[in-house]
Amino acid sequence: MAERRADIEIPDRYHFAVIPHIMVDDARAAIDFYQRAFGAREDFRIDAPGGGVLHAEITIGSSVLMLGDASVDEAEAGAFASPAALGGGTSVTLHVFVPDVDSLAARAEAAGAEILQPPTDMFHGDRTVILKDPSGHMWVFLTHLEDVSEAELRRRLAAVE
């Protein structure tokens, strides 16, 4: 293993982020879906020795997402699971701001996403769509409409209840 150096910085693309790393049952198909539905760019991929995708990174807008096949031997050693292996549920929702949530929702639905909440102007100042991708992951895409003060946010939330 290489010697650690304190002067090496975190790469810019990881500097101010918690990077989600999702596991799926078919990473190649998931990457293809994310490209068609969300306009994702595949940055790189490491294929597993026995087949499948050990690790891949894509960019959606300016957000990085890591993913891989839950079934490859290397992933199984880490006890990773896809939403399907968990009975179809997930404890994580991925949020991404985009310039036009309506066009993204239409493109995602055409590519096979399940729209759970159509694009809606929300009390928090964002137009929001909630969807589930074919792998079972939950996504919230938002287009920012207005800055809302904390006091106004609380007033609007109380009015919704």
FIFIDO-209515 format. One record per residue: residue in one letter; residue number from 1; y, x, z of N, C-alpha, C in turn. Coordinates in steps of 0.1 Angstrom, whole numbers, plus 5000, padded with zeros to 4 digits. Each point is the difference from the previous one (the first is absolute). Layout:
! residues N
+-----+-----+------+------+------+------+------+------+------+------+------+
! res !   n !   ny !   nx !   nz !  cay !  cax !  caz !   cy !   cx !   cz !
+-----+-----+------+------+------+------+------+------+------+------+------+
!   A ! NUM !    Y !    X !    Z !    Y !    X !    Z !    Y !    X !    Z !
...
+-----+-----+------+------+------+------+------+------+------+------+------+
END
This chain:
! residues 161
+-----+-----+------+------+------+------+------+------+------+------+------+
! res !   n !   ny !   nx !   nz !  cay !  cax !  caz !   cy !   cx !   cz !
+-----+-----+------+------+------+------+------+------+------+------+------+
!   M !   1 ! 4988 ! 5008 ! 5000 ! 5012 ! 4992 ! 5000 ! 5012 ! 5009 ! 5000 !
!   A !   2 ! 5011 ! 4996 ! 4993 ! 5012 ! 5008 ! 4999 ! 5007 ! 5000 ! 5013 !
!   E !   3 ! 5007 ! 5011 ! 5002 ! 5008 ! 5001 ! 5012 ! 5012 ! 4990 ! 5000 !
!   R !   4 ! 5003 ! 4994 ! 5011 ! 5011 ! 4991 ! 5000 ! 5013 ! 5007 ! 5001 !
!   R !   5 ! 5010 ! 4995 ! 4993 ! 5014 ! 5006 ! 5000 ! 5010 ! 4989 ! 5005 !
!   A !   6 ! 5008 ! 5004 ! 5010 ! 5009 ! 4990 ! 5005 ! 5012 ! 4998 ! 4990 !
!   D !   7 ! 5002 ! 5009 ! 4991 ! 5012 ! 4998 ! 4991 ! 4996 ! 4991 ! 4988 !
!   I !   8 ! 4988 ! 4996 ! 4998 ! 4997 ! 4991 ! 4989 ! 5004 ! 4986 ! 5004 !
!   E !   9 ! 5008 ! 4993 ! 4991 ! 5004 ! 4987 ! 5003 ! 4991 ! 4989 ! 4995 !
!   I !  10 ! 5001 ! 4989 ! 5005 ! 4993 ! 4988 ! 4995 ! 5005 ! 4997 ! 4986 !
!   P !  11 ! 4991 ! 4997 ! 4991 ! 5005 ! 4997 ! 4986 ! 5009 ! 4988 ! 5001 !
!   D !  12 ! 5011 ! 5000 ! 4991 ! 5010 ! 4990 ! 5000 ! 4994 ! 4985 ! 4999 !
!   R !  13 ! 4989 ! 4999 ! 4993 ! 4995 ! 4986 ! 4998 ! 4994 ! 4995 ! 5012 !
!   Y !  14 ! 4997 ! 5008 ! 5010 ! 4994 ! 4996 ! 5013 ! 5009 ! 5001 ! 5012 !
!   H !  15 ! 5012 ! 5005 ! 4998 ! 5009 ! 5004 ! 5011 ! 5005 ! 4989 ! 5009 !
!   F !  16 ! 5003 ! 4988 ! 4995 ! 5006 ! 4990 ! 5008 ! 4991 ! 4987 ! 4999 !
!   A !  17 ! 4987 ! 5002 ! 5001 ! 4991 ! 4988 ! 4998 ! 4987 ! 5001 ! 5008 !
!   V !  18 ! 4995 ! 4989 ! 5003 ! 4986 ! 4998 ! 5004 ! 4994 ! 4996 ! 4987 !
!   I !  19 ! 4990 ! 5007 ! 4995 ! 4995 ! 4998 ! 4987 ! 4987 ! 4991 ! 5002 !
!   P !  20 ! 5000 ! 4988 ! 4994 ! 4988 ! 4992 ! 5002 ! 4989 ! 5006 ! 4991 !
!   H !  21 ! 4988 ! 5000 ! 5006 ! 4988 ! 5004 ! 4993 ! 4990 ! 4989 ! 5001 !
!   I !  22 ! 4998 ! 4993 ! 4989 ! 4991 ! 4989 ! 5000 ! 4986 ! 5003 ! 4994 !
!   M !  23 ! 4990 ! 4993 ! 5004 ! 4986 ! 5002 ! 4995 ! 4997 ! 4988 ! 4992 !
!   V !  24 ! 4993 ! 5002 ! 4989 ! 4996 ! 4989 ! 4991 ! 4986 ! 5002 ! 4995 !
!   D !  25 ! 4994 ! 4990 ! 4994 ! 4986 ! 5001 ! 4995 ! 5000 ! 5006 ! 4986 !
!   D !  26 ! 5010 ! 5000 ! 4993 ! 5001 ! 5005 ! 4986 ! 5014 ! 5006 ! 4998 !
!   A !  27 ! 5002 ! 5012 ! 5003 ! 5013 ! 5006 ! 4999 ! 5005 ! 5001 ! 4986 !
!   R !  28 ! 4992 ! 5002 ! 4991 ! 5004 ! 5001 ! 4986 ! 5006 ! 4986 ! 4995 !
!   A !  29 ! 4993 ! 4989 ! 5004 ! 5004 ! 4987 ! 4997 ! 5013 ! 4997 ! 5007 !
!   A !  30 ! 5001 ! 5004 ! 5013 ! 5012 ! 4997 ! 5008 ! 5012 ! 5007 ! 4994 !
!   I !  31 ! 4998 ! 5013 ! 4996 ! 5012 ! 5007 ! 4993 ! 5004 ! 4993 ! 4988 !
!   D !  32 ! 4990 ! 4996 ! 4992 ! 5004 ! 4993 ! 4987 ! 5007 ! 4987 ! 5004 !
!   F !  33 ! 4996 ! 4993 ! 5010 ! 5007 ! 4987 ! 5004 ! 5014 ! 5004 ! 5004 !
!   Y !  34 ! 5002 ! 5010 ! 5009 ! 5013 ! 5003 ! 5005 ! 5010 ! 5005 ! 4989 !
!   Q !  35 ! 4994 ! 5006 ! 4989 ! 5008 ! 5004 ! 4989 ! 5005 ! 4988 ! 4992 !
!   R !  36 ! 4991 ! 4990 ! 4998 ! 5003 ! 4988 ! 4992 ! 5009 ! 4991 ! 5008 !
!   A !  37 ! 4996 ! 4998 ! 5013 ! 5007 ! 4990 ! 5008 ! 5013 ! 5004 ! 5006 !
!   F !  38 ! 5001 ! 5013 ! 5005 ! 5011 ! 5005 ! 5007 ! 5008 ! 5011 ! 4993 !
!   G !  39 ! 4995 ! 5004 ! 4988 ! 5007 ! 5011 ! 4993 ! 4998 ! 5013 ! 5006 !
!   A !  40 ! 4988 ! 5002 ! 5007 ! 4997 ! 5012 ! 5007 ! 4998 ! 5012 ! 4991 !
!   R !  41 ! 5003 ! 5011 ! 5005 ! 4998 ! 5013 ! 4992 ! 4989 ! 5008 ! 5008 !
!   E !  42 ! 4989 ! 5003 ! 4993 ! 4990 ! 5009 ! 5007 ! 5005 ! 5014 ! 5000 !
!   D !  43 ! 5001 ! 5006 ! 5012 ! 5005 ! 5013 ! 5001 ! 4989 ! 5011 ! 5000 !
!   F !  44 ! 4989 ! 4997 ! 5006 ! 4988 ! 5008 ! 4998 ! 4988 ! 4994 ! 5007 !
!   R !  45 ! 4988 ! 5005 ! 4996 ! 4987 ! 4994 ! 5004 ! 4990 ! 5012 ! 5002 !
!   I !  46 ! 4992 ! 4999 ! 5011 ! 4989 ! 5009 ! 5002 ! 4988 ! 4992 ! 5000 !
!   D !  47 ! 4991 ! 5002 ! 4990 ! 4988 ! 4993 ! 4999 ! 4990 ! 5006 ! 5010 !
!   A !  48 ! 4992 ! 4991 ! 5006 ! 4989 ! 5004 ! 5010 ! 4989 ! 5006 ! 4992 !
!   P !  49 ! 4993 ! 5010 ! 5006 ! 4989 ! 5007 ! 4993 ! 4989 ! 4991 ! 4996 !
!   G !  50 ! 4997 ! 4990 ! 5007 ! 4989 ! 4991 ! 4996 ! 5005 ! 4987 ! 4993 !
!   G !  51 ! 5013 ! 5000 ! 4996 ! 5005 ! 4989 ! 4993 ! 5010 ! 4992 ! 5009 !
!   G !  52 ! 5009 ! 4993 ! 4993 ! 5010 ! 4993 ! 5008 ! 5013 ! 5008 ! 5001 !
!   V !  53 ! 5009 ! 4995 ! 5007 ! 5013 ! 5007 ! 5003 ! 5001 ! 5003 ! 5014 !
!   L !  54 ! 5000 ! 5013 ! 5003 ! 5002 ! 5005 ! 5014 ! 5014 ! 4997 ! 5005 !
!   H !  55 ! 5010 ! 5004 ! 4991 ! 5014 ! 4998 ! 5004 ! 5008 ! 4999 ! 4988 !
!   A !  56 ! 5010 ! 4991 ! 5000 ! 5009 ! 4998 ! 4990 ! 5014 ! 4997 ! 5006 !
!   E !  57 ! 5010 ! 5003 ! 4992 ! 5014 ! 4997 ! 5005 ! 5007 ! 4993 ! 4988 !
!   I !  58 ! 5007 ! 4989 ! 5003 ! 5008 ! 4993 ! 4990 ! 5013 ! 4998 ! 5006 !
!   T !  59 ! 5010 ! 4997 ! 4991 ! 5014 ! 4997 ! 5005 ! 5003 ! 4986 ! 4994 !
!   I !  60 ! 5005 ! 4992 ! 5009 ! 5005 ! 4987 ! 4996 ! 5015 ! 5000 ! 5004 !
!   G !  61 ! 5009 ! 4999 ! 4990 ! 5014 ! 5002 ! 5002 ! 5002 ! 5014 ! 5005 !
!   S !  62 ! 5005 ! 5002 ! 5013 ! 5001 ! 5013 ! 5005 ! 4990 ! 5002 ! 5012 !
!   S !  63 ! 4990 ! 4991 ! 5001 ! 4991 ! 5000 ! 5012 ! 4987 ! 5006 ! 4995 !
!   V !  64 ! 4995 ! 5009 ! 5009 ! 4987 ! 5007 ! 4997 ! 4989 ! 4992 ! 5007 !
!   L !  65 ! 4989 ! 4998 ! 4994 ! 4988 ! 4994 ! 5005 ! 4988 ! 5009 ! 4997 !
!   M !  66 ! 4992 ! 5002 ! 5011 ! 4988 ! 5008 ! 4998 ! 4988 ! 4990 ! 5000 !
!   L !  67 ! 4990 ! 5002 ! 4992 ! 4988 ! 4992 ! 5000 ! 4988 ! 5007 ! 4996 !
!   G !  68 ! 4989 ! 4994 ! 5003 ! 4987 ! 5006 ! 4997 ! 4989 ! 4990 ! 5001 !
!   D !  69 ! 4988 ! 5003 ! 4995 ! 4988 ! 4991 ! 5001 ! 4994 ! 5001 ! 5014 !
!   A !  70 ! 4999 ! 4989 ! 5007 ! 4994 ! 5000 ! 5013 ! 4985 ! 5004 ! 5000 !
!   S !  71 ! 4994 ! 4999 ! 4988 ! 4985 ! 5002 ! 5000 ! 4996 ! 5015 ! 4997 !
!   V !  72 ! 5009 ! 5008 ! 4997 ! 4996 ! 5014 ! 4997 ! 4996 ! 5007 ! 5013 !
!   D !  73 ! 4990 ! 5009 ! 4999 ! 4994 ! 5006 ! 5011 ! 5011 ! 5006 ! 5010 !
!   E !  74 ! 5010 ! 5007 ! 4994 ! 5010 ! 5006 ! 5008 ! 5008 ! 4990 ! 5008 !
!   A !  75 ! 5003 ! 4988 ! 4994 ! 5007 ! 4990 ! 5007 ! 4991 ! 4993 ! 5011 !
!   E !  76 ! 4987 ! 4998 ! 4996 ! 4991 ! 4994 ! 5010 ! 4999 ! 5008 ! 5013 !
!   A !  77 ! 5001 ! 5013 ! 4999 ! 4999 ! 5009 ! 5011 ! 5012 ! 4997 ! 5010 !
!   G !  78 ! 5011 ! 4995 ! 4994 ! 5012 ! 4997 ! 5008 ! 5000 ! 4986 ! 5005 !
!   A !  79 ! 4990 ! 4992 ! 4996 ! 4999 ! 4986 ! 5004 ! 5011 ! 4991 ! 4995 !
!   F !  80 ! 5004 ! 5003 ! 4987 ! 5010 ! 4992 ! 4994 ! 4994 ! 4987 ! 4994 !
!   A !  81 ! 5008 ! 4989 ! 4999 ! 4994 ! 4988 ! 4995 ! 5011 ! 4993 ! 4991 !
!   S !  82 ! 4995 ! 4993 ! 4990 ! 5009 ! 4992 ! 4992 ! 5001 ! 4986 ! 5006 !
!   P !  83 ! 5010 ! 4992 ! 4996 ! 5001 ! 4987 ! 5006 ! 4988 ! 4991 ! 4998 !
!   A !  84 ! 4993 ! 5002 ! 4988 ! 4987 ! 4992 ! 4998 ! 4990 ! 5003 ! 5011 !
!   A !  85 ! 4999 ! 5013 ! 5003 ! 4990 ! 5004 ! 5011 ! 5004 ! 4995 ! 5013 !
!   L !  86 ! 5013 ! 4996 ! 5002 ! 5004 ! 4995 ! 5013 ! 5000 ! 4984 ! 5000 !
!   G !  87 ! 4993 ! 4995 ! 4990 ! 5000 ! 4985 ! 4999 ! 5011 ! 4994 ! 4993 !
!   G !  88 ! 5008 ! 5008 ! 4993 ! 5011 ! 4995 ! 4991 ! 5013 ! 5001 ! 5007 !
!   G !  89 ! 5001 ! 5004 ! 5013 ! 5013 ! 5000 ! 5007 ! 5005 ! 5014 ! 5000 !
!   T !  90 ! 5013 ! 5002 ! 5004 ! 5006 ! 5013 ! 5001 ! 5010 ! 4999 ! 5012 !
!   S !  91 ! 5002 ! 5011 ! 5006 ! 5010 ! 5000 ! 5011 ! 5013 ! 5006 ! 4996 !
!   V !  92 ! 5002 ! 5003 ! 4987 ! 5011 ! 5007 ! 4995 ! 5006 ! 4992 ! 4988 !
!   T !  93 ! 5013 ! 4999 ! 5000 ! 5007 ! 4995 ! 4988 ! 5010 ! 5010 ! 4995 !
!   L !  94 ! 5000 ! 5003 ! 4987 ! 5008 ! 5010 ! 4994 ! 5013 ! 4994 ! 4995 !
!   H !  95 ! 5011 ! 5005 ! 5004 ! 5013 ! 4995 ! 4996 ! 5007 ! 5010 ! 4990 !
!   V !  96 ! 5005 ! 4995 ! 4989 ! 5007 ! 5008 ! 4990 ! 5012 ! 4993 ! 4995 !
!   F !  97 ! 5012 ! 5006 ! 5000 ! 5012 ! 4995 ! 4995 ! 5000 ! 5003 ! 4985 !
!   V !  98 ! 5003 ! 4990 ! 4992 ! 5001 ! 5001 ! 4985 ! 5013 ! 4994 ! 4995 !
!   P !  99 ! 5004 ! 5004 ! 4988 ! 5013 ! 4994 ! 4995 ! 4999 ! 4985 ! 4996 !
!   D ! 100 ! 4988 ! 4995 ! 4996 ! 4998 ! 4987 ! 4995 ! 4987 ! 4994 ! 5004 !
!   V ! 101 ! 5000 ! 4994 ! 5012 ! 4987 ! 4995 ! 5006 ! 4994 ! 4988 ! 4991 !
!   D ! 102 ! 5009 ! 4993 ! 4993 ! 4994 ! 4989 ! 4992 ! 4992 ! 5005 ! 4988 !
!   S ! 103 ! 5005 ! 5010 ! 4993 ! 4993 ! 5005 ! 4989 ! 4987 ! 5008 ! 5005 !
!   L ! 104 ! 5001 ! 5007 ! 5011 ! 4988 ! 5006 ! 5005 ! 4990 ! 4990 ! 5004 !
!   A ! 105 ! 5004 ! 4989 ! 5006 ! 4990 ! 4989 ! 5004 ! 4993 ! 4995 ! 4988 !
!   A ! 106 ! 5008 ! 4997 ! 4989 ! 4994 ! 4995 ! 4988 ! 4990 ! 5010 ! 4994 !
!   R ! 107 ! 5004 ! 5012 ! 4999 ! 4991 ! 5011 ! 4995 ! 4988 ! 5001 ! 5008 !
!   A ! 108 ! 5001 ! 5000 ! 5014 ! 4989 ! 5002 ! 5009 ! 4990 ! 4988 ! 4999 !
!   E ! 109 ! 5005 ! 4988 ! 4999 ! 4992 ! 4988 ! 4999 ! 4992 ! 5001 ! 4986 !
!   A ! 110 ! 5007 ! 5004 ! 4990 ! 4993 ! 5001 ! 4986 ! 4989 ! 5010 ! 5001 !
!   A ! 111 ! 5002 ! 5011 ! 5008 ! 4990 ! 5011 ! 5001 ! 4989 ! 4996 ! 5009 !
!   G ! 112 ! 5001 ! 4989 ! 5008 ! 4989 ! 4996 ! 5008 ! 5003 ! 4999 ! 5015 !
!   A ! 113 ! 5012 ! 5002 ! 5004 ! 5004 ! 4998 ! 5014 ! 5000 ! 4986 ! 5004 !
!   E ! 114 ! 4997 ! 4997 ! 5013 ! 5001 ! 4987 ! 5005 ! 5013 ! 4998 ! 5007 !
!   I ! 115 ! 5008 ! 4991 ! 4996 ! 5014 ! 4998 ! 5006 ! 4998 ! 4991 ! 5012 !
!   L ! 116 ! 5003 ! 5005 ! 5012 ! 4998 ! 4993 ! 5012 ! 5013 ! 4993 ! 5004 !
!   Q ! 117 ! 5012 ! 5006 ! 4996 ! 5013 ! 4994 ! 5002 ! 5008 ! 5004 ! 4988 !
!   P ! 118 ! 5004 ! 4990 ! 4992 ! 5008 ! 5003 ! 4988 ! 5013 ! 5006 ! 5004 !
!   P ! 119 ! 5007 ! 5007 ! 4990 ! 5013 ! 5006 ! 5004 ! 5009 ! 4990 ! 5006 !
!   T ! 120 ! 5005 ! 5003 ! 5012 ! 5008 ! 4991 ! 5008 ! 5012 ! 5008 ! 5007 !
!   D ! 121 ! 5012 ! 4994 ! 5000 ! 5011 ! 5006 ! 5007 ! 4997 ! 4998 ! 5015 !
!   M ! 122 ! 5000 ! 5011 ! 5007 ! 4996 ! 5000 ! 5014 ! 5012 ! 5001 ! 5009 !
!   F ! 123 ! 4999 ! 4996 ! 5013 ! 5011 ! 5000 ! 5010 ! 5005 ! 5014 ! 5002 !
!   H ! 124 ! 4991 ! 5010 ! 4998 ! 5004 ! 5014 ! 5003 ! 5008 ! 5007 ! 4989 !
!   G ! 125 ! 5003 ! 4993 ! 4989 ! 5008 ! 5005 ! 4990 ! 4993 ! 5006 ! 4988 !
!   D ! 126 ! 4987 ! 4998 ! 4999 ! 4992 ! 5005 ! 4989 ! 4993 ! 4989 ! 4993 !
!   R ! 127 ! 4999 ! 5001 ! 4987 ! 4991 ! 4991 ! 4992 ! 4986 ! 5006 ! 5001 !
!   T ! 128 ! 4990 ! 4992 ! 5004 ! 4987 ! 5006 ! 5003 ! 4989 ! 4992 ! 4994 !
!   V ! 129 ! 4990 ! 5008 ! 4995 ! 4987 ! 4994 ! 4996 ! 4989 ! 5007 ! 5008 !
!   I ! 130 ! 4990 ! 4992 ! 5004 ! 4989 ! 5005 ! 5007 ! 4988 ! 4998 ! 4991 !
!   L ! 131 ! 4992 ! 5010 ! 4998 ! 4988 ! 4999 ! 4991 ! 4988 ! 5008 ! 5005 !
!   K ! 132 ! 4989 ! 4996 ! 4995 ! 4987 ! 5008 ! 5003 ! 4995 ! 5006 ! 4987 !
!   D ! 133 ! 4997 ! 5013 ! 5001 ! 4995 ! 5006 ! 4987 ! 4985 ! 4998 ! 4999 !
!   P ! 134 ! 4994 ! 5003 ! 4989 ! 4986 ! 4997 ! 4998 ! 4991 ! 5008 ! 5010 !
!   S ! 135 ! 5005 ! 5011 ! 5006 ! 4992 ! 5007 ! 5010 ! 5001 ! 4994 ! 5013 !
!   G ! 136 ! 5009 ! 4990 ! 5002 ! 5001 ! 4994 ! 5013 ! 5012 ! 5004 ! 5009 !
!   H ! 137 ! 5008 ! 5009 ! 4994 ! 5011 ! 5005 ! 5008 ! 5012 ! 4991 ! 4999 !
!   M ! 138 ! 5007 ! 4998 ! 5011 ! 5012 ! 4991 ! 5000 ! 5013 ! 5009 ! 4997 !
!   W ! 139 ! 5008 ! 4994 ! 4992 ! 5013 ! 5006 ! 4996 ! 5011 ! 4991 ! 5002 !
!   V ! 140 ! 5012 ! 5005 ! 5004 ! 5012 ! 4993 ! 5000 ! 5010 ! 5008 ! 4992 !
!   F ! 141 ! 5005 ! 4994 ! 4989 ! 5010 ! 5006 ! 4992 ! 5013 ! 4993 ! 5002 !
!   L ! 142 ! 5011 ! 5008 ! 5001 ! 5013 ! 4994 ! 5004 ! 5011 ! 5006 ! 4991 !
!   T ! 143 ! 5009 ! 4991 ! 4997 ! 5012 ! 5004 ! 4993 ! 5012 ! 4997 ! 5010 !
!   H ! 144 ! 5007 ! 5010 ! 5004 ! 5011 ! 4998 ! 5010 ! 5011 ! 4992 ! 4993 !
!   L ! 145 ! 5005 ! 4990 ! 5007 ! 5010 ! 4991 ! 4996 ! 5013 ! 5002 ! 5007 !
!   E ! 146 ! 4999 ! 5002 ! 5013 ! 5012 ! 5001 ! 5009 ! 4997 ! 5008 ! 5013 !
!   D ! 147 ! 5010 ! 5006 ! 5005 ! 4998 ! 5006 ! 5014 ! 5003 ! 4989 ! 5010 !
!   V ! 148 ! 4991 ! 4999 ! 5010 ! 5002 ! 4989 ! 5010 ! 5001 ! 5007 ! 5013 !
!   S ! 149 ! 5010 ! 4996 ! 5008 ! 5002 ! 5006 ! 5013 ! 4989 ! 4995 ! 5009 !
!   E ! 150 ! 4998 ! 5007 ! 5011 ! 4990 ! 4996 ! 5010 ! 5003 ! 4986 ! 5005 !
!   A ! 151 ! 5012 ! 4997 ! 5003 ! 5004 ! 4987 ! 5005 ! 4997 ! 4989 ! 4990 !
!   E ! 152 ! 5004 ! 5002 ! 4987 ! 4997 ! 4991 ! 4990 ! 4985 ! 4998 ! 4997 !
!   L ! 153 ! 4993 ! 5011 ! 5001 ! 4986 ! 4999 ! 4999 ! 4993 ! 4991 ! 5010 !
!   R ! 154 ! 5005 ! 5002 ! 5013 ! 4995 ! 4992 ! 5011 ! 5004 ! 4985 ! 4998 !
!   R ! 155 ! 5012 ! 4998 ! 4995 ! 5004 ! 4986 ! 4998 ! 4992 ! 4993 ! 4989 !
!   R ! 156 ! 4998 ! 5007 ! 4989 ! 4992 ! 4995 ! 4989 ! 4985 ! 4998 ! 5004 !
!   L ! 157 ! 4995 ! 5009 ! 5008 ! 4986 ! 4999 ! 5004 ! 4998 ! 4987 ! 5009 !
!   A ! 158 ! 5010 ! 4998 ! 5009 ! 5000 ! 4988 ! 5009 ! 5001 ! 4988 ! 4992 !
!   A ! 159 ! 5007 ! 5000 ! 4989 ! 5002 ! 4988 ! 4991 ! 4987 ! 4997 ! 4993 !
!   V ! 160 ! 4992 ! 5010 ! 4997 ! 4987 ! 4998 ! 4993 ! 4990 ! 4994 ! 5009 !
!   E ! 161 ! 5000 ! 5003 ! 5013 ! 4990 ! 4996 ! 5009 ! 5000 ! 4985 ! 5002 !
+-----+-----+------+------+------+------+------+------+------+------+------+
END
